[in-house]
Structure formats: structure tokens, C-alpha cells
């Protein structure tokens, strides 16, 4: 595996090899749809790998107009550039930190409808044996109606709190306190009595998203991981499609690299990558892969036309 991943890295970073990596197309090409549709129809199982590109396709961006409309006061006071970097801002106080995070969680976890691409995706795979590995913390798959037993969220969940120092493996639902924080926030601060504290050690709390080595993986996390691994074991000899949607090459270790490796190893596997402006296919798997340079939502809209 190490040798294969080194080849992948060299392929991505080498100017000499970059033109050999993928079949690049600039729009939703019906030839791609016509090729992909029978592959999905004929397969026995589909493993969906979802990154931020799928979230952005649903309109849930962390920058631009959506950020500016929801965080104008934080932008003015802290000169923030987007929601992602806002989560790493070195606030002076916990009251300021949770004023930001409560609003971030409210608009990205609680006060939003399910994005259309997620509904279209479910309609595409619902009659198949499928599983989802998802690196977004917004729980759009659950809102769309995907079975919780078929989803693995390895990077966490905006709807949960954990001890900042991981003194225990317990997670806490945060919906009620988040809404109280937002309601009580003033001048980019929340009241001190609403600052969350760990019920066990009394220390600071964090959102349960993977940021450092203190990320808490509770029993539910490990059970989801087991189901994910079992799905792969059960389907390694079947016709399995690795459907990668909007996964960035800057964070490839959780979805992209494993998908490439399993496509190479599994005899009956096929790799499909849909990602606007960012797609790479190693030469080792190019005969059993296709890259579509398209907005994911546009592609899902287009493939519906070809459904019987």
C-alpha cells in the first residue's frame, strides 16, 4: 500500500505526469452520463465518499455571500475571511468563542433544510446495497433520509459537545444550549453562565469535530466504523463502485487514497469521481475509472434524465 500511495503522490505533484492522470471534461457531458449509468445499474454495491464539494453543491458554502450575510459583525470585529478559518480564530475569551461557534453550528446544523443534491443522490442509490463515508459534520445525509446504519462520519458532528481534553469518551447533545447561546448573544459574546463545562472534570468543552489528538470517538463512532469495514469486506469480490463526490486532494487520506487503493486491489471495482475543477486518477486504475469535471448537483440532475 505504501508504494501505491507514493505513486499517487508523485502522480499528483509531478508536472510531467499531470496530463496522464485523468480524462478532464469541463461540463456535464452526456457521454459520461451514458457511460456511468449502466455501471451504477449493473453494480452490486456502491460506496459513497462525500467531501466538502457535495456540501457546497447544496449551497452550504462557508465563504462568500452566505458567510457575509450571517457573520457581518464577526467579520467587522475580527476580520474573518470565512467560516472554516473562523473556527480556528484565537478568541480571547470563551464567551467570544462560543458566540461564534453557536452561530456557526446553528446555521450549519440546525437552521437549514436538506440540500437537493443529497435527495437526488438517495434516489439514485436507494435500491442498491450502499454505504456512505462522509467527512462533513452537517448531517445532511441523515436529513435526506439515508439510513443512519449506512453512514460513517469519521470527522465528527456539529450537534455534539465533548470534553476539550477528552477526559471521557462521552458526547453530549448540544441543540438546546446552542439555541440559548444564539438567543442570548450580544456584541459577539454570550453570557458567562452559558459557557459549556465538562460535567466530569469541569474543564472546557469543544465541538466534536476532528481538530487535534483530543477528538473523542465514542462507542457510536466505533460501531459505525465496524459497519463501514464490514461493508467493504462483504463486497470486495462483488461489483462495487467507489463513488467519490467532492473530495479535495488537500485531505485525501480518509476517502480518496483508500478508494484508489481498493479500486486497484478489487478485481470487480470501479472508481467514479465527480468533482468540479479538481480530479485526479492514477494511471494504475485509469482503465477502471472515470472523472467528471462537474458540479455534483448538475450531474445528479442530468443522470435523472437517463433513469428508466
SVG drawing of the C-alpha trace seen along z (x, -y; Angstrom):
<svg xmlns="http://www.w3.org/2000/svg" viewBox="-38 -46 46 58">
<polyline fill="none" stroke="black" stroke-width="0.4" points="0.0,0.0 2.8,-2.4 4.3,-2.0 1.0,-2.6 0.3,-5.8 3.8,-7.1 2.9,-6.6 -0.3,-8.6 1.6,-11.5 4.2,-11.5 1.4,-11.5 -0.4,-14.4 2.8,-16.5 4.7,-15.8 4.3,-18.3 5.5,-15.6 2.7,-13.2 -0.1,-15.5 -1.6,-15.3 -1.8,-11.5 -3.8,-11.4 -7.4,-11.9 -9.8,-12.5 -10.8,-16.1 -14.1,-17.5 -15.4,-21.0 -19.2,-20.3 -21.7,-17.5 -21.1,-15.6 -23.9,-13.2 -21.2,-10.7 -20.1,-10.5 -23.6,-10.1 -24.3,-7.3 -21.1,-5.5 -21.7,-5.9 -25.4,-5.0 -25.0,-1.3 -22.1,-0.9 -24.3,-2.0 -27.2,0.1 -25.0,3.2 -23.1,3.0 -23.8,4.9 -22.8,2.3 -21.9,-1.4 -19.6,-3.0 -20.2,-6.8 -17.3,-9.0 -18.5,-12.6 -16.4,-15.7 -17.0,-19.4 -17.7,-19.7 -21.0,-17.9 -21.9,-20.3 -21.0,-23.3 -23.1,-21.9 -26.0,-22.0 -25.4,-25.7 -24.0,-25.2 -20.8,-27.2 -18.5,-28.5 -17.5,-31.6 -18.8,-34.4 -22.4,-35.7 -23.6,-33.1 -20.7,-33.9 -21.0,-37.6 -24.8,-37.7 -24.6,-35.6 -21.3,-36.9 -21.1,-40.6 -20.4,-41.6 -17.7,-39.0 -16.1,-40.0 -16.0,-43.6 -14.7,-42.9 -12.3,-40.0 -11.6,-40.5 -12.6,-36.9 -12.5,-35.6 -14.7,-32.5 -16.4,-30.2 -13.8,-27.5 -10.9,-29.8 -13.3,-31.4 -13.4,-28.1 -9.6,-28.5 -9.7,-32.1 -7.8,-32.6 -10.5,-34.3 -9.5,-36.0 -12.4,-34.6 -14.7,-31.6 -17.7,-33.9 -16.5,-35.2 -15.5,-31.7 -19.0,-30.3 -20.7,-33.3 -19.0,-32.4 -19.4,-28.7 -23.1,-28.7 -24.0,-30.7 -21.8,-28.6 -23.5,-25.4 -27.0,-26.9 -26.8,-27.8 -24.9,-24.7 -26.5,-22.1 -29.9,-23.1 -31.4,-26.0 -31.1,-24.5 -33.0,-22.3 -31.6,-19.3 -29.8,-20.1 -31.3,-18.9 -28.1,-17.0 -28.5,-14.8 -32.1,-13.9 -31.2,-13.2 -28.3,-11.1 -30.5,-9.0 -32.9,-8.5 -30.0,-7.3 -28.7,-4.6 -31.7,-3.7 -32.4,-0.4 -28.7,0.6 -26.6,2.0 -24.9,-1.2 -22.8,-2.8 -21.6,-6.3 -18.4,-7.7 -18.7,-11.4 -16.2,-13.9 -18.7,-16.8 -20.1,-17.4 -23.5,-18.8 -25.5,-15.6 -27.1,-16.3 -27.2,-12.6 -29.4,-11.9 -31.7,-14.8 -32.1,-13.5 -33.2,-10.1 -30.1,-7.9 -30.1,-5.2 -28.0,-6.0 -26.8,-2.4 -25.3,-3.1 -23.3,-6.2 -19.9,-6.7 -18.9,-10.2 -15.3,-9.9 -14.7,-13.6 -17.4,-14.3 -20.7,-16.0 -21.6,-19.7 -24.5,-18.5 -22.3,-17.1 -20.0,-18.5 -17.0,-16.8 -14.5,-17.5 -11.7,-19.6 -9.1,-17.4 -11.1,-14.2 -11.2,-13.2 -14.0,-10.8 -15.4,-9.2 -18.9,-10.6 -20.6,-13.0 -23.3,-15.5 -26.2,-16.7 -25.9,-20.5 -29.1,-21.6 -30.8,-23.2 -27.7,-25.1 -26.7,-26.2 -30.0,-27.9 -29.9,-29.5 -26.4,-30.9 -27.5,-32.4 -30.6,-33.9 -28.6,-35.5 -25.5,-36.6 -24.7,-40.3 -21.8,-42.2 -20.2,-38.9 -20.3,-37.4 -22.5,-35.0 -23.3,-35.3 -20.7,-33.6 -23.2,-31.2 -23.9,-29.7 -20.2,-28.7 -20.3,-24.9 -18.2,-22.9 -17.4,-19.3 -19.7,-17.5 -16.9,-15.2 -13.8,-17.3 -15.2,-20.8 -12.9,-21.8 -13.7,-23.5 -15.8,-21.8 -15.3,-21.6 -17.4,-20.8 -17.0,-17.1 -15.1,-17.7 -11.6,-16.4 -9.2,-19.2 -6.4,-17.5 -5.5,-14.4 -8.2,-15.1 -11.0,-14.2 -13.4,-11.9 -14.5,-8.7 -17.4,-7.2 -19.0,-3.8 -21.3,-5.0 -18.2,-6.1 -16.6,-2.7 -19.8,-0.9 -20.1,-3.0 -16.5,-2.2 -17.2,1.5 -20.2,1.4 -18.1,-0.6 -15.3,2.0 -17.8,4.9 -19.4,3.4 -16.0,3.3 -15.2,6.9 -18.6,8.2 -18.3,6.5 -14.6,6.8 -15.3,9.7 -18.6,8.2 -19.1,5.5 -18.5,2.5 -18.5,-1.2 -16.4,-3.7 -18.4,-6.9 -16.3,-9.9 -18.2,-13.2 -16.4,-16.5 -13.3,-15.2 -10.4,-17.6 -6.9,-16.5 -5.7,-18.5 -7.3,-16.0 -7.1,-12.7 -6.2,-10.2 -9.8,-9.3 -11.6,-8.8 -9.6,-9.4 -6.4,-7.3 -8.4,-4.3 -10.8,-4.5 -7.8,-4.5 -6.1,-1.6 -9.3,0.6 -10.0,-0.1 -6.6,1.2 -6.9,4.3 -10.5,5.3 -10.9,7.1 -14.5,6.0 -14.2,2.5 -14.8,-0.8 -14.0,-4.3 -16.1,-7.3 -15.0,-10.8 -17.3,-13.8 -15.7,-17.0 -15.8,-20.4 -12.3,-21.6 -10.4,-19.0 -10.0,-15.4 -7.0,-13.0 -6.9,-9.4 -3.6,-7.4 -2.6,-5.6 -2.7,-2.3 -6.5,-2.5 -7.4,-4.7 -8.9,-1.8 -11.5,-1.2 -12.1,-4.8 -13.8,-8.0 -13.5,-11.6 -16.4,-14.1 -15.4,-17.7 -18.9,-19.0 -20.9,-20.4 -22.3,-17.4 -25.8,-18.7 -25.7,-19.4 -24.5,-15.8 -27.2,-14.3 -29.9,-16.4 -28.6,-15.2 -28.4,-11.5 -32.1,-11.5 -33.0,-12.1 -31.4,-8.8 -33.1,-6.8 -35.8,-4.4"/>
</svg>
